[in-house]
């Protein structure tokens, strides 16, 4: 349900971005085709907006609120994992390449980079977290701009043909190429942030060690309080255990 609403809203957003870019795109050649493309996008936006409004019925909104409230009650930050470790694991799914990054790899950074940023922003305040978030934002902006221009170029090509058939499409294709190079240029900064600032999470180490000790059932009385215990459970443990329980908030990952 929420995925459908998000999908519809995303389509409206995509058309809005294309319209804004096309309006700002200065090109003396083929002004008529540019106007035609503008009208075509306006018509498409109207259709997508109607679909979005249909998906946002009263029943849908009511059900969405119910689900969000239920999720908020069930979500337990203290039993989750270190956000920076989660962010790194998400980024590790990006395909490795020996040479220059391909459009497929950049597209993976667009999707996974957004997820990694959401995770990293839940981490406790630290220079390490701040640097990773800065680099993730930089990559997300550069890759997002490339994808937006790519989408506009594809929309124009569907209507007017390829670069050999339309100077408008050719000009958009050149801009898209420049945006792609900018996106690739933003990747090394993120990669340096990942390699030069390894995560040394005491909280994550404590959590793994606690789970192992509890699972084995050894030395339970002297083990530090697992970060997944509630405050009432932690109160019965020694002071050293309470220190372990007061770890930075973490998040779950699939």
Secondary structure, DSSP 8 states (H G I E B T S, - for coil): -HHHHHHHHHHHHHHHHHHHHHHH---STTHHHHHHHHHHHHHHHHHHHHHHHHHT-HHHHHHHHHHHHHHHHH--GGGSB-HHHHHHHHHTTS---SSS--HHHHHHHHHHHHHHHHHHTTS-S-HHHHHHHHHHHHHHHHHHHHHHHHHHHHHHHHHH-STTT-HHHHHHHHHHHHHHHHHHHHHHHHHHHHHHS----HHHHHHHHHHHHHHHT-STTTS---TTS-HHHHTTS-HHHHHHHS----B---
